[in-house]
Amino acid sequence: MSAIYNELDYLFKDVNSPIIKRIIEMQLDYDRERNNNKIIYNKNIEYYNYFVEFVSELIKNIAIKNNSISYSRLFSRLLYDGYLSDMSNFISTTQEKYFIDIKGYFGIDIVNGFGCCRHTASFFQDVFKNLDINGKALCCFRPCTTKDDFQYKPFTSTANHVVNLLEYNGLYYIYDSLNKCYYYFNDFITMYPYIINDDNFSLNSILYYKPYMDMIIFSISYKEILENINTFIKNCNNSSFYITSQEITDILYETDNIYEKSNDILNCFKEDSKKYTKHIIPENRKFDF
């Protein structure tokens, strides 16, 4: 039976195929909710966008100049040290009761101090877009255990994770901002993790790209999906030029050194950001701890 999550049933097929039409219908439903949210949460979104600009400026000023890997590292440091939250903390959770989940603006949850992959990836995407850097969110399947990597049959699982595209020196990689892990493309569907000797990084399983979900929640056209895939294929053809684990480690080490010496800037940022963060979370969605 055909399914929207089986890439064999819709990739490189006619745009008028039943599955593509079904995906587009789901995309339009999602778009209607997103547009409705723009009206309902207009002021919250406005202040969220101001805050994204503020965060982007901080990252640009502290991180290694024009280095997307350094930017991504700094983003995760700010996230887990609570600088992006009005609560001055961030708790990674999958408990839906803590989520606001304003469709189209998942990054708002980060300001509330809670989030899962879709929230961190969305905030990351918004920040990188503000920096004029490609940081698109990508939906994928992430096996729950390493053992599942070998049991997984391509094209049979639904999307369950969101990561970000990362461009560095003309080639594309993946950054998992929730788990703080970097990946390289093995092919246009499969992404392998870099092994990095860093206590702040978790060794993750292989990821598998699930473009149907990108179309639905990020409003990407089928044409754009095919363009993405062609880009990833070209990327793999240049795999001999991929950055090494050691090169990534060196960038992370240098970024951490800069970060640790930036307490004054960070403290000022935290204080100044309150003028934005206090207006972002809808009053009826704040948690009273």
Secondary structure, DSSP 8 states (H G I E B T S, - for coil): ---TT-GGGTTTS-TTSHHHHHHHHHHHHHHHHHHHHHHHTHHHHHHHHHHHHHHHHHHHHHS-TT-HHHHHHHHHHHHHTTTT-TTS--EE---GGG----TT-TTHHHHTTEE-HHHHHHHHHHHHHHTT----EEEEE--SSHHHHHH--TT-S---EEEEEEEETTEEEEEETTTTEEEEESSSSEEEE-----TT------EEE-HHHHHHHS---HHHHHHHHHHHHHHHHTGGG---HHHHHHHHHHHHHHHHT-HHHHHHHHHHHHHHHTTTS-GGG----
